[in-house]
């Protein structure tokens, strides 16, 4: 690992003053579950590491007049054990429990999850964010079994965020601060697809920090997350779906369906959500929504299996949100 300057500010203003105008000027450190590995592998070499774990303004989970506030440095364990998250935001609770490693849940933070870099092996092996060679991506004709089937090109990696799909489905927003002020971004607009090697997967700038996540009240909103993994042990999902349903009696009045791990960003399946309006959640309607969610998918040479997995994830998330079990093998 290369040498770097280390700072441990006590306040948010002190932390923001230590950031720079370029990504390599400084890197915030919370849980470090992503940053440390990037630094060890020389994928990212910051001049300064800014420890933000001592900044009290970034901690805590609180109920607000409008919903729930989750601080940037709140750990996955804190989210998992919060009674309000368990009762009102099961989609978020299930997404957190999907991270099977107790060590990662104990160290990993909410903002760290949103800001982590792609888990794409081309990027992690030093081929760059878009894995370009001679003006062409290495991914379509290379090892691509874990890459995107929706919204791909020129980026083919999948968004690694565990919380992203649930936050987008719940209509959450992300509060961001810099030394010059703060701004709030809808979760659905926080994630972006980069179009060049200098781009990023999120709207955050080098001189900014995520300070908190704001989630509207989900009282009366049926929500769930369903993830599909190759192994139940420590593993990244192959496909996931988070759903939020506003009901009028036994039928859906409004729906949100967001796919995870199938696109460079959490993928909003608007057509699938629209198909549920005025419908009851049944095996048939949930399956049709799953089909609609992957309409237009463009699998690569080794990842067409993700289409079926995404369909199943949507179906099972919808049935779980509605309090119904899925048929065996479905």
Secondary structure by P-SEA (a helix, b strand, c coil): cbbbbbbbbccaaaaaaaccccccccccccccccaaaaaaaccccccbbbbcccccccbbbbbcccbbbbcccccaaaaaaccccccccaaaaaaaaccccccccccccaaaaaccccccccccccccccccccccccccccccccccccccccccccccccaaaaaaaabbbbbbbcccccccccccccbbbbcccccccccccccccccbbbbccccccccbbbbbbccccccccccbbbbbbbccccccccbbbbbcccccccccaaaaaaaaccccccaaaaaaaaaaaaccccccccccaaaaaaaaaaaaaaaaaacccccccc
